[in-house]
Amino acid sequence: MQDEELAHGLRSVAGPITGAGGGVVAGVNLAVPARDWSTQRIVRELKPVVLAACDEISRLSAF
């Protein structure tokens, strides 16, 4: 998770896409406006969704 480190007013959460060997081959990032999303809310509501999507993409991909 990043808290306005890349751009003022923007927070984001990211997760890894792993290949068949377990190494990271890509990533997924979801950015939201800081005025609407606290860091606690991002961790509570968005992080699980992003990580679940990463797991599903990793499972389906043939890297």
N, C-alpha and C positions, 0 to 999 in steps of 0.2 A: 504494500500500500504506500502511496505517496500523498503528501498533504501540501499542496501548492508549491512543491519544489521545482516543478518544470514550468508551470505557468500560474500566475496569480489568479485565484478564483477557481482553480481546477484541482480536484482530488481524483485519485484513481486506485484501482485494485487490479492486480494481474496474477496470472498463474501460468505454470509451464505445460507445454505439450511435449510428451516424451515419446521416443521411438521404441522400436522393438527391444533394443538393448538396454532401455531404461534411461538413456541420456536425453537431455533436453534438446529438442530440435526446433522449437518455436514457442510462442507465447500468445496468450490472450490478455487483452487489457480492456478495462471498462472505465471510462472517465465520466465524471458527473460534476455539476456545479457545486462548489464548496458552500454557497449560500443555502443550498437545499439539503445537503448531506453532511452530517457530522462524521468525524472519523469513527466514532463508536457505531453509528448506524451503518456505515459502509461495511465494517467488519462483521456486524451482526446480520445484515440483510443481503449484501452483495457478494461478499467473499465466498460463502458457501455455494452460491449459484455459479460464480466464475470457476471455482475449483471443480464443481461437478461437471461443467461443460468441458473443462480441460481433460478431465478423466475420460469422458465419453469420446471426445475427439481422439485422444491418445489410444483408446481401445479400438476405435474404428479405423485408424490410419495404419498404413503399411510402410512406415518409414524405414 
